[in-house]
Amino acid sequence: WMSQVFYDWLLTIVDDFGRYDARPALLRSEIFPMLSDLVREADVSRCLAACERAGLIRLYKHDGKPYLEVLNFKQRLRAKLHGDICGR
């Protein structure tokens, strides 16, 4: 269940290209801010690995820093949803 919640909430913080910093400490604070006493960095690392195994994300490094990319991320769908929410 945690990996599912992680992935769902991850979609709300990635940039317009589906990319984000993949440091577990940062992801933990962004995705589970109210559960920091229950969710450990190791849990986030397991969620990242589970999402990668499921083909939902790609983990990579750039200049030695870890990043992730949501695969098959549909920016236009996200923009459409944002427009619907904003009444456009």
C-alpha positions as CSV (number, residue, x, y, z in Angstrom):
1,W,0.0,0.0,0.0
2,M,2.8,2.4,0.8
3,S,4.3,2.2,-2.7
4,Q,0.9,2.9,-4.2
5,V,0.4,6.0,-2.0
6,F,4.0,7.0,-2.7
7,Y,3.4,6.9,-6.5
8,D,0.1,8.7,-6.4
9,W,1.5,11.5,-4.3
10,L,4.7,11.6,-6.4
11,L,2.7,12.6,-9.4
12,T,1.7,15.8,-7.6
13,I,5.2,17.0,-7.0
14,V,7.1,16.1,-10.2
15,D,7.9,18.9,-12.7
16,D,6.1,19.3,-16.1
17,F,8.3,16.6,-17.6
18,G,7.7,14.1,-14.8
19,R,11.1,14.5,-13.2
20,Y,12.1,15.1,-9.6
21,D,15.0,14.8,-7.1
22,A,15.2,11.2,-6.0
23,R,16.9,11.7,-2.6
24,P,14.8,9.6,-0.1
25,A,15.1,12.3,2.6
26,L,13.6,14.9,0.4
27,L,10.9,12.7,-1.0
28,R,10.0,11.6,2.5
29,S,9.5,15.2,3.6
30,E,7.6,16.1,0.4
31,I,5.3,13.1,0.2
32,F,4.8,12.1,3.8
33,P,5.1,15.4,5.7
34,M,2.6,14.4,8.4
35,L,3.9,10.9,8.7
36,S,7.6,11.6,9.3
37,D,7.5,9.7,12.6
38,L,6.1,6.6,10.8
39,V,7.8,6.6,7.4
40,R,11.6,6.1,7.3
41,E,14.0,7.0,4.5
42,A,14.4,3.2,4.0
43,D,10.7,2.9,3.3
44,V,11.0,5.6,0.7
45,S,13.9,3.8,-0.9
46,R,11.8,0.6,-1.0
47,C,9.0,2.5,-2.7
48,L,11.3,3.9,-5.3
49,A,12.6,0.5,-6.0
50,A,9.1,-1.0,-6.2
51,C,8.0,1.8,-8.6
52,E,11.1,1.2,-10.8
53,R,10.5,-2.6,-10.9
54,A,6.9,-2.0,-11.9
55,G,8.0,0.2,-14.8
56,L,6.5,3.4,-13.4
57,I,9.6,5.4,-12.9
58,R,13.2,5.5,-14.1
59,L,16.0,6.3,-11.6
60,Y,19.1,7.9,-13.0
61,K,22.0,10.2,-11.9
62,H,23.1,13.5,-13.3
63,D,26.3,15.1,-12.1
64,G,26.3,12.5,-9.3
65,K,22.9,13.4,-8.0
66,P,19.9,11.0,-8.0
67,Y,16.8,11.9,-10.0
68,L,13.7,10.1,-11.1
69,E,11.5,10.3,-14.1
70,V,7.9,9.2,-14.2
71,L,7.6,7.0,-17.3
72,N,4.7,7.7,-19.8
73,F,4.1,11.0,-18.0
74,K,1.4,12.9,-19.9
75,Q,2.1,16.6,-19.4
76,R,-0.9,17.5,-21.6
77,L,-3.2,15.5,-19.4
78,R,-1.8,17.3,-16.3
79,A,-2.3,20.7,-18.0
80,K,-5.8,19.7,-19.0
81,L,-6.6,18.7,-15.4
82,H,-5.1,21.9,-14.1
83,G,-7.2,23.9,-16.6
84,D,-10.3,22.0,-15.5
85,I,-9.6,22.8,-11.8
86,C,-9.0,26.4,-12.6
87,G,-12.2,26.7,-14.6
88,R,-10.6,27.1,-18.0
